[in-house]
């Protein structure tokens, strides 16, 4: 009995030291950045209790093992057989019931956390999200706005209606904690209530292709006043964008073109559109051509025919009307 008491005390001490050590090393902070949503509270609380359980289980394994190696090691010159053990019913019941209670506790805690994450607000703001290789597109149907940035008002629940145009993606803002797959052919919901103003990033957490690592977009959480001002500004810009160039820019955003083709010369998955029109293009097969209307039209409709040198043929073909293609070309001409 004395040995059990000693081991029990050592297990408790080791569990406390393990937890304190993990906390001091910032394990939780490294894996969980600042919490910026109401849903993060229950998730972080569940994580906290899991760290406690992990610390205890680690101590429960390591302490008896090393204690036995030290205290019950065979003495020099002792060649006798070890004591015959028939078993310990109390111990067997303990290590069966104990883990069962722990599993039931975390099952309840997990269900509670899931319920808090999925709690619906009937007044939630609805935003449509389209994921495609390799960009995110956000539509505010109530206001007629399409954006490559996700603007959210603080302290108001938002429900994102998400769909994919190609492969499976996964919508993940680490500060919000919640993660949701975006699946072709169906609409998935993501509910979040931002609680901290600031700038974040939505990342794709599902390997979706060669440029998966670059599939991220800004997420801006602002006050309701600033959010309303942004809506007014975007509506004004949308109303003013009735020129071919403006329509082409809107088309580039809504189709995700600027997710692969930068407009400022920065490198992305595809060639930049900055200074594209009229430039000489070198292709992977050794040929070249001038980027005129015919070339750009063919690149949209048949993107794998003339692949620019240094880039992979990953762009899918697009079905656009002649007017839409003309508007895109008009927009590209302005990028100098």
C-alpha positions as CSV (number, residue, x, y, z in Angstrom):
1,X,0.0,0.0,0.0
2,X,2.9,2.3,0.8
3,X,4.2,2.0,-2.7
4,X,0.8,3.0,-4.2
5,X,0.7,6.1,-2.0
6,X,4.2,7.2,-3.1
7,X,3.4,6.6,-6.7
8,X,0.1,8.4,-6.5
9,X,1.8,11.5,-4.9
10,X,4.5,11.4,-7.6
11,X,1.9,11.1,-10.4
12,X,0.1,14.2,-9.1
13,X,3.3,16.2,-8.8
14,X,4.5,15.2,-12.3
15,X,1.0,16.0,-13.8
16,X,1.2,19.5,-12.2
17,X,4.8,20.1,-13.4
18,X,3.9,18.9,-16.9
19,X,0.9,21.2,-17.1
20,X,2.9,24.2,-15.7
21,X,5.7,23.4,-18.1
22,X,3.5,23.3,-21.1
23,X,1.8,26.5,-20.1
24,X,5.1,28.3,-19.5
25,X,6.4,27.1,-22.9
26,X,3.3,28.7,-24.5
27,X,2.0,25.6,-26.1
28,X,-1.6,26.7,-26.0
29,X,-0.7,30.2,-27.2
30,X,1.4,28.9,-30.1
31,X,-1.4,26.5,-31.3
32,X,-4.2,29.0,-30.5
33,X,-3.6,32.6,-31.4
34,X,-5.7,35.4,-29.8
35,X,-9.4,34.5,-29.5
36,X,-11.5,36.8,-31.7
37,X,-14.9,35.2,-31.7
38,X,-17.6,34.2,-29.3
39,X,-17.3,30.6,-30.4
40,X,-13.6,30.5,-29.5
41,X,-14.4,30.6,-25.7
42,X,-15.9,27.1,-25.4
43,X,-13.3,25.6,-27.8
44,X,-10.4,27.1,-25.8
45,X,-12.0,25.9,-22.6
46,X,-12.3,22.3,-24.0
47,X,-8.6,22.6,-25.1
48,X,-7.6,23.7,-21.6
49,X,-9.2,20.6,-20.0
50,X,-7.6,18.3,-22.7
51,X,-4.2,19.7,-21.8
52,X,-4.9,18.8,-18.1
53,X,-6.0,15.3,-19.1
54,X,-2.9,14.9,-21.3
55,X,-0.6,16.0,-18.5
56,X,-2.2,13.5,-16.1
57,X,-2.1,10.6,-18.5
58,X,1.5,11.4,-19.3
59,X,2.4,11.3,-15.6
60,X,0.3,8.2,-15.0
61,X,2.5,6.3,-17.6
62,X,5.9,7.8,-17.0
63,X,6.0,7.9,-13.2
64,X,5.1,4.2,-12.5
65,X,7.5,3.1,-15.3
66,X,10.5,4.9,-13.9
67,X,9.6,4.2,-10.3
68,X,9.5,0.5,-11.0
69,X,12.8,0.6,-12.9
70,X,14.4,2.3,-9.9
71,X,12.7,0.8,-6.8
72,X,12.0,-2.8,-8.0
73,X,15.1,-3.4,-10.1
74,X,16.9,-6.7,-9.5
75,X,19.7,-6.5,-6.9
76,X,23.1,-7.6,-7.8
77,X,23.6,-11.3,-7.3
78,X,19.8,-12.0,-6.9
79,X,18.9,-14.8,-9.3
80,X,15.6,-15.8,-7.8
81,X,12.3,-15.8,-9.6
82,X,10.0,-12.8,-9.3
83,X,6.9,-13.0,-7.2
84,X,4.0,-14.7,-8.8
85,X,1.0,-12.4,-9.4
86,X,-2.5,-13.6,-10.0
87,X,-3.9,-10.1,-10.7
88,X,-5.6,-7.3,-8.9
89,X,-9.3,-7.0,-9.3
90,X,-9.5,-3.5,-7.8
91,X,-6.8,-2.2,-10.1
92,X,-8.5,-3.7,-13.2
93,X,-11.9,-2.1,-12.2
94,X,-10.1,1.2,-11.6
95,X,-8.4,1.4,-14.9
96,X,-11.6,0.4,-16.7
97,X,-14.0,2.8,-14.9
98,X,-11.6,5.7,-14.7
99,X,-11.0,6.1,-18.5
100,X,-14.7,5.4,-19.1
101,X,-15.7,8.4,-16.8
102,X,-13.1,10.5,-18.6
103,X,-14.4,9.7,-22.0
104,X,-18.0,10.4,-21.0
105,X,-16.9,13.7,-19.5
106,X,-15.1,14.9,-22.7
107,X,-18.0,13.5,-24.8
108,X,-20.4,15.8,-22.9
109,X,-17.9,18.7,-23.0
110,X,-17.4,18.2,-26.7
111,X,-21.1,18.1,-27.4
112,X,-21.7,21.3,-25.3
113,X,-18.9,23.1,-27.2
114,X,-20.4,22.0,-30.6
115,X,-23.8,23.3,-29.5
116,X,-22.3,26.7,-28.6
117,X,-20.5,26.9,-31.9
118,X,-23.6,26.1,-33.9
119,X,-26.0,28.2,-31.9
120,X,-28.0,30.2,-34.5
121,X,-29.0,33.8,-34.3
122,X,-32.1,34.5,-36.5
123,X,-30.8,38.0,-37.1
124,X,-27.5,36.8,-38.4
125,X,-25.9,38.6,-41.4
126,X,-25.8,36.3,-44.5
127,X,-22.7,36.4,-46.8
128,X,-22.1,34.0,-49.7
129,X,-18.6,32.6,-50.1
130,X,-17.2,30.9,-53.2
131,X,-14.0,28.9,-52.9
132,X,-12.0,28.1,-56.0
133,X,-8.4,27.3,-56.9
134,X,-6.9,29.5,-55.5
135,X,-8.9,32.3,-54.1
136,X,-11.9,33.2,-52.0
137,X,-14.8,35.4,-53.2
138,X,-17.3,37.1,-50.9
139,X,-20.8,38.2,-52.0
140,X,-23.1,40.4,-49.9
141,X,-26.5,39.6,-51.6
142,X,-28.5,42.1,-49.6
143,X,-26.3,44.9,-50.9
144,X,-25.2,43.7,-54.3
145,X,-21.5,43.7,-53.4
146,X,-18.8,41.3,-54.5
147,X,-15.4,41.5,-52.8
148,X,-12.1,39.7,-52.5
149,X,-12.0,40.8,-48.8
150,X,-14.3,39.6,-46.0
151,X,-15.6,42.6,-44.0
152,X,-17.5,41.7,-40.8
153,X,-19.2,43.9,-38.1
154,X,-18.0,43.2,-34.6
155,X,-20.4,41.5,-32.0
156,X,-22.8,40.4,-34.7
157,X,-23.3,36.8,-35.8
158,X,-22.6,36.1,-39.4
159,X,-23.6,33.0,-41.4
160,X,-21.5,32.2,-44.4
161,X,-23.1,30.2,-47.1
162,X,-20.2,28.5,-48.7
163,X,-19.7,26.5,-51.9
164,X,-16.8,25.4,-54.1
165,X,-16.6,25.5,-57.9
166,X,-13.9,22.8,-58.3
167,X,-12.4,20.8,-55.4
168,X,-12.8,20.5,-51.6
169,X,-11.5,23.6,-49.7
170,X,-11.6,24.4,-46.0
171,X,-12.5,27.8,-44.6
172,X,-10.3,28.6,-41.6
173,X,-9.6,31.7,-39.7
174,X,-7.3,30.6,-36.8
175,X,-8.4,33.5,-34.5
176,X,-12.1,32.3,-34.9
177,X,-11.1,28.7,-34.1
178,X,-14.0,27.2,-36.2
179,X,-13.1,25.4,-39.4
180,X,-15.6,24.2,-42.1
181,X,-15.1,22.3,-45.4
182,X,-16.3,23.9,-48.6
183,X,-17.5,21.1,-50.9
184,X,-18.4,21.1,-54.6
185,X,-22.1,20.5,-55.3
186,X,-23.4,21.5,-51.9
187,X,-23.7,24.6,-49.7
188,X,-22.1,24.4,-46.2
189,X,-22.7,26.9,-43.4
190,X,-20.2,28.6,-41.1
191,X,-21.5,30.6,-38.2
192,X,-19.2,33.1,-36.4
193,X,-19.6,36.0,-34.1
194,X,-16.5,38.2,-34.2
195,X,-15.7,39.9,-30.9
196,X,-12.4,41.6,-31.5
197,X,-11.8,44.3,-34.1
198,X,-8.7,43.8,-36.3
199,X,-7.3,42.3,-39.5
200,X,-7.0,38.5,-39.9
201,X,-6.7,36.0,-42.7
202,X,-8.8,33.2,-44.0
203,X,-6.8,30.3,-45.1
204,X,-7.6,27.1,-46.9
205,X,-7.0,24.2,-44.6
206,X,-7.5,21.4,-47.2
207,X,-4.8,20.6,-49.7
208,X,-6.4,21.7,-52.9
209,X,-3.7,22.0,-55.5
210,X,-0.3,23.3,-56.4
211,X,-0.9,26.8,-55.0
212,X,-2.9,25.7,-51.9
213,X,-0.5,27.7,-49.6
214,X,-1.4,31.0,-51.3
215,X,-5.1,30.6,-51.0
216,X,-5.8,33.2,-48.4
217,X,-7.8,36.4,-48.2
218,X,-8.0,39.3,-45.7
219,X,-10.7,39.3,-43.0
220,X,-11.4,42.7,-41.5
221,X,-13.5,43.0,-38.4
222,X,-14.7,46.6,-37.7
223,X,-17.3,48.5,-35.7
224,X,-20.8,48.6,-37.0
225,X,-20.3,52.3,-37.9
226,X,-17.2,51.6,-40.0
227,X,-18.9,48.5,-41.5
228,X,-21.9,50.6,-42.7
229,X,-19.5,53.2,-44.2
230,X,-17.7,50.4,-46.1
231,X,-21.0,49.1,-47.4
232,X,-22.0,52.6,-48.7
233,X,-18.6,53.0,-50.3
234,X,-18.7,49.6,-52.0
235,X,-22.2,50.3,-53.3
236,X,-21.1,53.6,-54.7
237,X,-18.2,52.0,-56.4
238,X,-20.4,49.2,-57.8
239,X,-22.9,51.8,-59.2
240,X,-20.0,53.8,-60.7
241,X,-18.4,50.8,-62.4
242,X,-20.6,50.8,-65.4
243,X,-17.8,51.4,-67.9
244,X,-16.3,48.4,-69.7
245,X,-13.2,48.7,-67.5
246,X,-15.3,48.8,-64.4
247,X,-17.4,45.8,-65.5
248,X,-14.2,43.9,-66.3
249,X,-12.7,44.6,-62.9
250,X,-15.9,43.3,-61.2
251,X,-15.8,40.2,-63.5
252,X,-12.2,39.6,-62.5
253,X,-13.2,39.7,-58.8
254,X,-16.3,37.6,-59.1
255,X,-14.6,34.9,-61.1
256,X,-11.6,34.7,-58.9
257,X,-9.1,35.8,-61.6
258,X,-7.2,38.1,-59.2
259,X,-6.6,35.2,-56.9
260,X,-4.1,33.8,-59.4
261,X,-3.2,36.9,-61.5
262,X,-1.9,39.9,-59.6
263,X,-2.6,43.4,-60.8
264,X,0.5,45.0,-59.3
265,X,3.3,42.8,-60.6
266,X,3.6,40.6,-57.5
267,X,4.1,36.9,-58.2
268,X,1.2,34.5,-57.9
269,X,0.1,31.2,-59.4
270,X,-0.4,32.7,-62.9
271,X,1.3,35.6,-64.8
272,X,0.6,39.1,-63.5
273,X,-1.8,41.3,-65.4
274,X,0.2,44.4,-64.7
275,X,1.7,45.6,-67.9
276,X,0.4,42.5,-69.7
277,X,-1.3,44.1,-72.7
278,X,1.0,44.7,-75.6
279,X,4.0,42.8,-74.0
280,X,5.9,40.0,-75.5
281,X,5.0,36.6,-74.0
282,X,7.5,33.7,-74.0
283,X,5.8,30.3,-73.9
284,X,6.9,26.9,-72.5
285,X,7.2,25.4,-75.9
286,X,9.8,28.0,-77.0
287,X,7.4,30.1,-79.1
288,X,6.3,33.7,-78.3
289,X,3.5,36.1,-79.1
290,X,2.3,39.7,-78.4
291,X,-0.4,39.9,-75.7
292,X,-3.1,41.4,-77.8
293,X,-6.9,40.9,-77.8
294,X,-6.7,37.6,-79.7
295,X,-4.1,36.2,-77.3
296,X,-6.0,37.2,-74.2
297,X,-9.2,35.8,-75.6
298,X,-7.6,32.5,-76.4
299,X,-5.9,32.4,-73.0
300,X,-9.3,32.7,-71.3
301,X,-11.1,30.1,-73.5
302,X,-8.2,27.7,-74.1
303,X,-5.7,28.4,-71.2
304,X,-3.4,25.4,-71.8
305,X,-2.7,26.1,-75.5
306,X,-0.1,28.9,-74.9
307,X,1.4,28.4,-71.4
308,X,3.7,31.2,-70.3
309,X,7.2,30.0,-69.5
310,X,7.8,29.4,-65.8
311,X,4.1,28.7,-65.0
312,X,2.2,25.4,-64.7
313,X,-0.9,24.8,-66.9
314,X,-3.4,24.8,-64.0
315,X,-5.9,27.4,-65.2
316,X,-9.3,25.9,-66.1
317,X,-11.1,27.1,-69.2
318,X,-13.8,29.8,-68.7
319,X,-17.0,30.2,-70.6
320,X,-17.6,33.9,-71.0
321,X,-19.6,35.9,-73.5
322,X,-17.9,38.1,-76.1
323,X,-18.9,41.2,-74.1
324,X,-17.5,39.8,-70.9
325,X,-14.2,39.0,-72.5
326,X,-14.1,42.5,-74.1
327,X,-14.7,44.0,-70.6
328,X,-11.9,42.0,-69.1
329,X,-9.5,43.1,-71.9
330,X,-10.5,46.7,-71.3
331,X,-9.7,46.3,-67.6
332,X,-6.4,44.6,-68.3
333,X,-5.4,47.5,-70.6
334,X,-5.7,49.9,-67.7
335,X,-3.1,47.9,-65.6
336,X,0.1,49.8,-66.5
